[in-house]
Amino acid sequence: MITLQCKLTFEDEKDKQGLLDLMRKFLSCYRYAYNKLLEGHKRKELKKHLQKVFNLNSRYCDDAIFKAQSLINSCFERGQNPKKVIFAGRKLFERLKKKHINGEQRKKLKQKWEERRKGCLYSRGDKNKKGNLNTRIILEKEGLKLRINTGERNWIKANIKRTVNRENDKWTQFIARLIEAEKTGAYFPYSIEIRLINGNIYVFISFEEELPEEPIIRKEEGIIGIDINASPFHLALATIKVDGNLESYQKISLHKLLNKTKNQREYLSWQIAHQIVETAIIQNKAIAIERLEKIPKGKRADGNKKLRKRLQQWIYKGILEKIKVIAKREGVEVVEVRPEYTSVIGMLKYAPQHNIDKDTAGAYVIARRALGYKEEIPKNYEKLLQDEDFMEYAIRKLEEEKQKTKEKLQKEKNKYKQRPLKRRIKQLNKDIKLLQSLSSKLQTQESVNRWKEQMRDWQYASYKLWQVAKVALTIPVLGKSLNRDLSPLKPILMVGDWDRVVKGLVPVAWDRSYGVDKYRQLGIYPHLKKAEYKYPSPKCESSFLHFGLPG
């Protein structure tokens, strides 16, 4: 949907006054219809009643009902009470209530209030009525005019004024379509909304843009995955080939969106969306995005003031919608994928493998998912999760982290700063229970699984396997739940060698399969004694002996 703004001028002052009276009656009808809809009245009955009360024709009354119903639906979608709506705006109403505002400032606010309450007329388009019945754009020798139906077979004509400042202005395309429709009779619908703003009358023309039916650039040529992160605040783009391999990646900073007004953020978002689509056209690649429904934006006193501020100004969903609009216009295919575990898979699997950050890795997973690739958990991670000694070590590390958090909670006197600590303890309890439940499954099947083969009941938590891997690897191995440096995971991912990654490990026996081939290739055969526990108690860490390899 494209909306174009134009200014209306009148040759006769009576025509202007007649339009202002019509706008006042329409808004009164709109507010009346809104209240009647809340009371439960049906559209057909209400439509006839409105014609008698406000002396408006059937289409104007129907448009008022449509506009009122749209506002009610919008309130329900945003979780607001439709009975508390203030027409003309709550902010403006609250400002007018303040007694200290007076003089010229109050006069301007009052004028704005009256214009919003009395200065609007809306008419929906209709393909079968030459585009629009009540408010129709006509081409005359004197220029472009808007013919407005005021009722009782009376019409007002207003001059449409708009300057064209750029070559690809949508206004020229709209006029060309109007001329073509007059010649061929193939009319298209356009909606008209007339508004009174600062004493001037403007018309807003909305119509559907002509778009290609099928995309020209498809995912068969490759695809660009898009992921966003709030800290650091940027978009990550990962370009992949058809075979699923990473081709290139880049980042687009979003810091210029911070501390801007709503209109400024909207304008900058369109620029970012254009930049992304232009990149896709240059690389001849489709675009993959996440199918997001609701994005949590934090709560007051959650302990993350800076992050919450960014999330409140986060218009990620709006950027995605703009990307879809521009991509459809340019003939670029956009594929939406499920967002589940994209960040976790990217962080654990592809970030250490390709030496990229977790945001780019998340975009890589989104792109691969759009091409239909399934992400299986790596075999070395799977072996790690089946190792009882490591699971005991991971659980103990989580319990240590829980104890440290409890000590911080006891020292913290501020009740607002206590809340994030309490949430962290709650999350650590869930993580410990998750690993304990998996560990208990491993122990019960040890007798029938002596040779460390794939267990029949391993699918016990298959849908949570990536979540289990995240819990077992982040705090126990990386030391943090959210770590930007993921390089320590590479030895575990590639060769299954976590002995030198985890701190405080004693040597393991040579007959263990992990890390054997690496030493054999070097021609080194270290004589190591088998330890009773691979991951000892932290109390004994100071007394460990680190064995060197003989030359």
C-alpha positions in Angstrom: 0.0 0.0 0.0 1.4 3.4 -1.1 0.0 6.7 0.4 0.6 10.0 -1.4 0.0 13.4 0.2 -1.4 16.4 -1.8 -2.7 19.8 -0.9 -6.3 20.9 -1.8 -7.2 24.5 -2.9 -10.7 25.9 -3.6 -11.8 28.5 -6.1 -14.9 29.3 -4.0 -14.9 29.7 -0.2 -18.4 28.2 0.0 -17.0 24.9 -1.4 -14.3 24.9 1.3 -16.9 25.6 4.0 -19.2 22.9 2.7 -16.3 20.4 2.9 -15.5 21.4 6.5 -19.2 20.8 7.4 -19.1 17.4 5.8 -15.8 16.5 7.6 -17.4 17.5 11.0 -20.5 15.4 10.3 -18.4 12.4 9.2 -16.2 12.4 12.4 -19.4 12.7 14.6 -20.8 9.7 12.7 -17.5 7.8 13.2 -17.5 8.4 17.0 -21.2 7.5 17.3 -20.6 4.3 15.3 -17.6 3.4 17.5 -19.7 3.6 20.7 -22.6 1.7 19.1 -20.3 -1.1 18.0 -19.0 -1.4 21.6 -22.6 -1.8 22.7 -23.0 -4.8 20.4 -25.0 -3.3 17.5 -24.7 -5.0 14.1 -23.4 -3.3 11.0 -26.5 -3.5 8.8 -28.8 -2.1 11.4 -26.3 0.6 12.4 -25.8 1.6 8.8 -29.4 2.5 8.2 -29.6 4.3 11.6 -26.6 6.5 10.9 -28.0 7.7 7.5 -31.1 9.1 9.3 -29.2 10.6 12.2 -26.3 12.3 10.3 -27.9 12.8 6.9 -25.0 11.1 5.1 -25.2 8.7 2.2 -24.8 4.9 2.6 -21.2 4.7 1.6 -20.0 7.4 4.0 -21.8 5.7 6.9 -20.3 2.3 5.9 -16.8 3.9 5.8 -17.4 5.4 9.3 -18.4 1.9 10.6 -15.3 0.3 8.9 -13.0 2.9 10.4 -14.5 2.5 13.9 -14.3 -1.3 13.7 -10.6 -1.1 12.6 -9.8 1.0 15.7 -11.6 -1.5 18.0 -9.6 -4.4 16.4 -6.4 -2.4 16.8 -7.1 -1.9 20.5 -7.7 -5.6 21.1 -4.5 -6.5 19.2 -2.4 -4.2 21.4 -4.1 -5.4 24.6 -5.8 -2.1 25.3 -9.3 -1.3 26.5 -11.3 0.1 23.6 -13.6 1.9 26.0 -10.8 4.1 27.2 -10.0 5.5 23.7 -9.8 9.3 23.5 -10.5 10.6 20.0 -7.8 13.2 18.9 -5.2 11.6 21.2 -4.6 11.1 24.9 -1.3 13.0 24.9 -3.0 16.1 23.5 -5.9 15.7 25.9 -3.5 15.5 28.9 -1.6 18.6 27.8 -4.8 20.6 27.5 -5.7 19.6 31.0 -2.6 21.3 32.4 -3.5 24.7 33.7 0.0 26.2 33.4 -0.2 26.1 29.6 -1.7 29.3 28.4 -1.4 32.1 25.8 -0.3 31.3 22.3 0.8 27.7 23.2 -2.6 26.8 24.5 -4.3 28.4 21.5 -2.2 26.2 19.1 -3.0 23.0 21.2 -6.7 23.9 21.1 -6.6 24.4 17.3 -4.9 21.0 16.9 -7.5 19.4 19.2 -10.4 20.9 17.1 -8.8 19.9 13.8 -8.4 16.3 15.0 -12.0 16.2 16.3 -13.7 17.9 13.4 -11.4 17.8 10.4 -11.4 14.4 8.7 -13.2 12.6 5.9 -12.6 9.1 4.7 -13.8 7.2 1.6 -12.8 3.7 0.6 -11.9 2.8 -2.9 -14.0 0.6 -5.2 -12.8 -1.0 -8.4 -16.4 -1.2 -9.8 -17.1 2.5 -9.1 -14.2 3.9 -11.3 -11.8 3.8 -8.3 -13.9 5.8 -5.8 -17.5 6.8 -5.8 -17.8 9.6 -3.2 -14.3 11.2 -3.7 -13.1 10.7 -7.3 -10.0 12.1 -9.0 -10.9 13.5 -12.4 -8.7 14.9 -15.2 -9.8 18.2 -16.6 -8.2 20.8 -18.9 -7.5 23.1 -16.0 -5.7 20.3 -14.2 -6.2 17.5 -11.7 -9.3 17.9 -9.5 -10.9 16.0 -6.6 -14.7 15.6 -6.9 -16.4 15.3 -3.5 -19.9 14.1 -2.9 -21.6 16.3 -0.3 -25.0 14.6 -0.6 -28.3 15.4 -2.3 -26.6 15.3 -5.7 -24.3 18.1 -4.8 -20.6 18.0 -5.6 -17.5 20.0 -4.7 -14.4 20.3 -6.9 -11.1 21.0 -5.3 -7.7 21.5 -7.1 -5.0 19.0 -6.3 -1.6 20.5 -5.9 1.6 18.4 -5.6 5.2 19.1 -6.9 7.3 16.3 -8.3 10.9 16.7 -7.0 12.4 13.4 -8.1 12.5 11.2 -11.2 10.9 8.0 -9.7 8.2 9.8 -7.8 5.2 7.5 -7.2 2.9 10.4 -8.0 3.8 10.2 -11.7 3.2 6.5 -11.7 -0.2 7.0 -10.1 -1.3 9.6 -12.7 -0.1 7.4 -15.5 -2.3 4.5 -14.1 -5.3 6.9 -13.9 -4.8 8.0 -17.6 -4.5 4.3 -18.6 -7.6 3.4 -16.7 -9.6 6.1 -18.4 -8.6 4.8 -21.8 -9.0 1.1 -21.2 -11.8 1.1 -18.5 -9.6 -1.1 -16.2 -10.0 0.9 -13.1 -8.2 0.3 -9.8 -9.4 1.2 -6.3 -7.8 4.1 -4.3 -8.9 5.3 -0.9 -9.1 9.0 0.0 -8.6 10.6 3.4 -9.0 14.4 3.7 -7.5 16.0 6.8 -7.4 19.6 8.2 -3.9 20.3 9.4 -2.8 23.8 10.6 -5.6 25.5 8.8 -4.8 23.8 5.4 -6.7 20.9 3.8 -4.7 17.9 2.6 -5.7 14.8 0.8 -4.0 11.4 1.4 -4.4 9.0 -1.5 -3.7 5.3 -0.8 -3.6 2.5 -3.5 -2.1 -0.9 -4.0 1.2 -0.9 -5.9 1.6 -3.0 -9.0 4.1 -5.8 -8.1 5.5 -8.7 -10.0 3.5 -11.9 -9.4 6.6 -14.1 -9.2 10.0 -13.1 -7.7 12.8 -12.8 -10.2 15.7 -13.5 -7.8 15.0 -16.8 -6.0 16.7 -18.9 -3.3 17.9 -21.4 -6.0 20.8 -18.8 -6.6 21.7 -18.7 -2.9 20.3 -16.7 0.1 21.2 -14.0 2.6 20.3 -14.7 6.2 19.5 -11.8 8.5 19.8 -11.7 12.3 19.7 -8.9 14.8 21.3 -8.4 18.2 20.6 -5.8 20.8 24.1 -5.8 22.3 26.0 -4.8 20.2 23.1 -3.2 18.4 23.5 -4.3 14.7 22.1 -6.5 11.9 24.2 -9.5 10.9 24.0 -10.7 7.3 25.4 -14.1 6.2 25.4 -15.0 2.5 25.5 -18.7 1.6 25.7 -20.7 -1.5 23.1 -23.3 -2.6 25.2 -26.1 -1.1 24.8 -24.4 2.3 28.4 -23.2 2.6 29.2 -19.7 3.9 30.2 -17.3 1.1 30.5 -13.9 2.9 29.1 -11.9 5.8 28.7 -8.3 6.9 27.2 -6.2 9.7 25.0 -3.1 9.6 25.1 -0.9 12.7 21.8 0.2 14.2 23.2 2.7 16.7 21.9 5.6 14.6 18.4 4.5 15.6 19.0 5.2 19.3 17.8 8.5 20.8 15.7 9.4 17.8 12.0 10.3 17.4 9.5 7.8 16.1 9.4 9.4 12.7 13.2 9.6 12.5 13.5 5.9 13.4 10.9 5.1 10.7 12.8 7.0 8.0 16.1 5.4 9.0 14.5 1.9 9.0 13.4 2.4 5.4 17.0 3.3 4.5 18.3 0.2 6.2 15.7 -2.0 4.4 16.6 -0.5 1.0 20.3 -1.1 1.8 19.7 -4.8 2.5 17.5 -5.4 -0.6 20.1 -3.6 -2.8 22.8 -6.0 -1.4 20.6 -8.9 -2.3 20.1 -7.6 -5.8 23.9 -7.0 -6.3 24.7 -10.5 -5.0 21.7 -12.1 -6.9 20.5 -13.8 -3.7 17.2 -14.2 -2.0 16.6 -13.1 1.6 15.9 -15.2 4.7 14.3 -13.7 7.9 12.8 -15.0 11.1 9.1 -15.4 11.5 8.7 -13.3 14.7 5.4 -12.8 16.5 6.2 -11.1 19.8 9.5 -9.7 21.0 10.0 -9.2 24.7 11.2 -5.7 25.5 12.1 -6.1 29.2 10.4 -4.9 32.3 11.1 -2.1 34.8 13.6 -3.0 37.5 14.9 -6.1 35.6 18.5 -5.0 36.2 19.2 -4.3 32.5 18.5 -0.6 32.1 20.7 0.0 29.0 19.5 -3.1 27.3 15.8 -2.3 28.1 16.2 1.2 26.5 17.5 -0.4 23.3 14.7 -2.9 23.2 12.1 -0.2 23.7 13.5 1.6 20.6 13.9 -1.8 18.8 11.9 -1.8 15.6 13.3 -5.1 14.3 9.8 -6.4 13.3 9.2 -3.1 11.5 12.5 -3.5 9.6 11.5 -7.0 8.5 8.1 -5.8 7.2 9.8 -3.0 5.3 12.3 -5.5 3.8 9.4 -7.7 2.6 7.7 -4.7 1.0 10.8 -3.5 -0.9 11.9 -7.0 -1.8 8.5 -7.8 -3.3 8.6 -4.5 -5.3 12.1 -5.4 -6.6 11.3 -9.1 -7.3 13.5 -10.6 -4.6 12.2 -13.7 -2.9 11.8 -13.5 0.9 11.7 -16.7 2.9 10.5 -16.7 6.5 11.8 -19.5 8.9 11.1 -20.6 12.4 13.3 -18.7 14.9 13.7 -21.6 17.4 17.3 -22.3 18.5 18.9 -20.3 15.6 21.1 -18.3 18.0 22.0 -21.4 20.1 22.9 -23.5 17.0 25.0 -20.7 15.5 26.8 -20.0 18.8 27.7 -23.7 19.5 28.2 -25.1 16.0 29.2 -22.4 13.5 30.8 -19.6 15.5 33.8 -21.7 16.7 34.0 -23.6 13.4 34.2 -20.5 11.1 35.7 -18.1 13.7 32.8 -15.7 13.4 30.7 -14.0 16.1 27.4 -15.6 17.3 25.2 -13.0 15.5 26.7 -13.8 12.1 26.5 -17.5 13.0 22.8 -17.1 13.8 22.2 -15.4 10.4 24.1 -18.4 8.9 21.7 -20.8 10.5 18.7 -18.8 9.4 20.0 -18.9 5.8 20.6 -22.7 5.9 17.2 -23.3 7.4 15.6 -21.3 4.5 17.3 -23.7 2.1 15.9 -26.7 3.9 19.0 -27.9 5.8 18.5 -29.5 9.2 21.0 -28.8 11.9 22.0 -32.0 13.7 24.1 -31.8 16.9 27.8 -32.6 16.2 29.0 -36.0 17.2 31.6 -34.7 19.6 29.0 -32.7 21.5 26.9 -35.8 21.6 29.7 -37.8 23.0 30.3 -35.1 25.6 26.7 -35.2 26.7 27.0 -39.0 27.2 30.1 -38.7 29.3 29.1 -39.2 32.9 32.3 -37.6 34.3 31.8 -34.4 32.3 28.1 -34.2 33.3 29.1 -34.5 37.0 31.7 -31.7 36.4 29.1 -29.5 34.6 26.5 -29.9 37.3 29.1 -29.1 40.0 30.2 -25.9 38.1 26.6 -24.8 37.8 26.1 -25.4 41.5 29.2 -23.3 42.2 27.8 -20.5 40.0 24.5 -20.8 41.9 26.3 -20.5 45.3 28.2 -17.4 44.1 25.0 -15.8 43.0 23.4 -16.6 46.3 26.3 -14.9 48.1 25.8 -11.8 45.9 22.1 -11.8 46.7 22.7 -11.9 50.4 25.1 -8.9 50.1 22.8 -6.9 47.9 20.5 -4.6 49.9 18.7 -2.9 46.9 15.4 -4.9 46.3 15.4 -3.9 42.6 18.9 -5.2 42.0 17.9 -8.4 43.9 15.4 -9.3 41.2 17.8 -10.2 38.4 19.9 -12.2 40.9 16.8 -14.2 42.0 15.9 -14.8 38.3 19.4 -16.1 37.7 19.2 -18.5 40.6 15.9 -19.8 39.3 17.3 -20.3 35.9 20.4 -22.1 37.3 18.1 -24.4 39.2 16.3 -25.3 35.9 19.7 -25.9 34.2 20.9 -28.2 37.0 17.7 -30.2 36.9 18.0 -30.5 33.2 21.5 -31.9 33.3 20.7 -34.2 36.3 17.7 -35.7 34.5 19.9 -36.5 31.5 22.7 -37.8 33.7 20.3 -40.1 35.6 19.1 -41.6 32.2 22.7 -42.3 31.3 23.4 -44.0 34.7 20.3 -46.3 34.5 21.3 -47.5 31.1 25.1 -48.0 31.8 24.7 -51.8 32.3 23.2 -52.3 28.9 25.4 -49.7 27.2 28.9 -50.8 28.2 30.5 -50.1 24.9 29.3 -46.4 24.8 27.1 -47.1 21.8 24.1 -45.0 20.9 21.4 -45.5 23.5 17.9 -46.6 22.5 16.4 -44.0 24.9 18.7 -41.2 23.8 15.7 -39.5 22.2 14.5 -38.7 25.7 15.4 -35.1 25.2 16.0 -34.9 21.5 13.9 -31.8 21.0 15.9 -30.1 23.8 19.3 -31.5 22.8 20.6 -28.1 21.7 19.4 -26.5 24.9 21.2 -29.2 26.9 24.4 -28.6 25.0 24.1 -24.9 25.7 23.7 -25.5 29.4 26.6 -28.0 29.5 29.0 -25.9 27.5 28.5 -22.2 28.4 29.1 -21.8 32.2 31.1 -25.1 32.7 33.4 -24.5 29.7 33.2 -20.9 28.7 32.7 -19.5 32.2 29.7 -17.3 31.2 26.2 -17.9 30.0 26.6 -15.3 27.3 30.2 -15.2 26.1 31.3 -13.4 22.9 34.6 -15.5 22.7 33.5 -18.9 21.5 36.9 -20.1 20.3 37.4 -22.5 23.3 34.7 -24.6 21.9 36.6 -25.3 18.7 38.8 -28.2 20.0 35.7 -29.9 21.5 33.8 -29.4 18.2 36.5 -30.5 15.8 38.4 -33.3 17.6 36.5 -33.9 20.8 39.5 -32.7 22.9 38.0 -30.9 25.9 40.7 -31.9 28.3 42.9 -28.8 27.6 39.9 -26.5 27.4 38.3 -27.1 30.8 40.5 -25.7 33.6 41.8 -28.0 36.4 41.8 -31.3 34.5 44.1 -34.3 35.5 45.6 -36.5 32.8 43.4 -39.3 31.4 44.3 -42.8 30.4 45.8 -43.4 26.9 43.1 -46.0 26.2 40.4 -43.2 26.1 39.5 -42.5 22.6 39.3 -38.6 22.8 42.3 -36.8 21.4 44.4 -40.0 20.7 44.8 -39.4 16.9 46.3 -36.0 17.4 49.3 -37.4 19.5 49.7 -40.4 17.2 50.3 -38.1 14.2 53.1 -36.4 16.1 54.7 -39.7 16.9 54.4 -39.1 20.7 53.2 -41.8 23.1 52.8 -40.2 26.6 52.7 -42.6 29.6 49.7 -41.4 31.5 48.2 -43.1 34.5 44.4 -43.5 34.5 42.7 -41.1 36.9 39.8 -42.2 39.0 37.9 -38.9 38.1 38.6 -36.9 35.0 37.1 -33.8 36.5 38.3 -33.5 40.2 36.9 -31.4 43.0 37.9 -27.7 43.0 39.3 -28.2 46.5 42.1 -30.3 45.1 43.0 -28.0 42.2 46.0 -26.5 44.0 47.6 -29.9 44.4 47.3 -31.1 40.8 50.4 -32.5 39.0 50.6 -31.5 35.4 52.5 -34.2 33.4 54.7 -33.2 30.5 55.1 -35.2 27.3 58.6 -36.9 26.9 60.6 -35.6 24.0 
